[in-house]
Amino acid sequence: MGMLDILKISASGLKAQRTRMEVIATNLSNIHSTRTEDGGPYKKKEVVFTTTDVSDDKEFGTLLSRRVEGVKVEEIAESGKSFERVFDPGHPDADNEGYVTFPNVNLMEEMTDMVAATRAYEANINVMNTTKAMFLKALELGK
C-alpha cells in the first residue's frame, strides 16, 4: 500500500461520513413531519456503507491477494422501525381515534449517530494531515 492509497482511503471515508451527516441532518429536520408528499409521516433514512477498491494497480493487489479498500455509500435506505402514535385529537393529521402518527426518528439516536459520524470524519482528517506531514518529512530527507 502506497502513501497515495492512504489518502484515497481517507478521502473515501470523508465522503461517506459527509453523506451520513447529511442524512442525519435530514432526519433531524423532519422529526415532526407528519405529512409528506407520499402520504403519511416522514420515514427515517439510514446510510448503508460498503467497501470499495481504491487501488489503481489491480494486478499488484491481486498478486498480494489483498485489496486496498475504502468505503462508499451503497444506498440510503428507509428504516424499518415502526412509527410512534401519539394521542392528540387537536392535531390536523389526527386519525378518527385522535392519534397522530409521528416519524420513526429518535432524537437521541440521531444525535449519537451525528457525534459518531463527526468523530469518524475528524479521524480521517487526522490521517490525511499525518500522511501529509510524512510526505513533507520524506521530502526533507531528500535534501
Buried (B, 14 or more C-beta within 10 A) or exposed (E): BEEBBBBBBBBBBBBBBBBBBBBBEBBBEBBEBBEEEEEEBBBBBBBEBEEBEBBEEEEEBEEEEEBBBBBBBEEBEEBEBEBBEEEBEEBEBBEEEEBBBBBBBBEEBBEEBBEEBBEBBEBBBEBBEEBEEEEEEEEEEEE
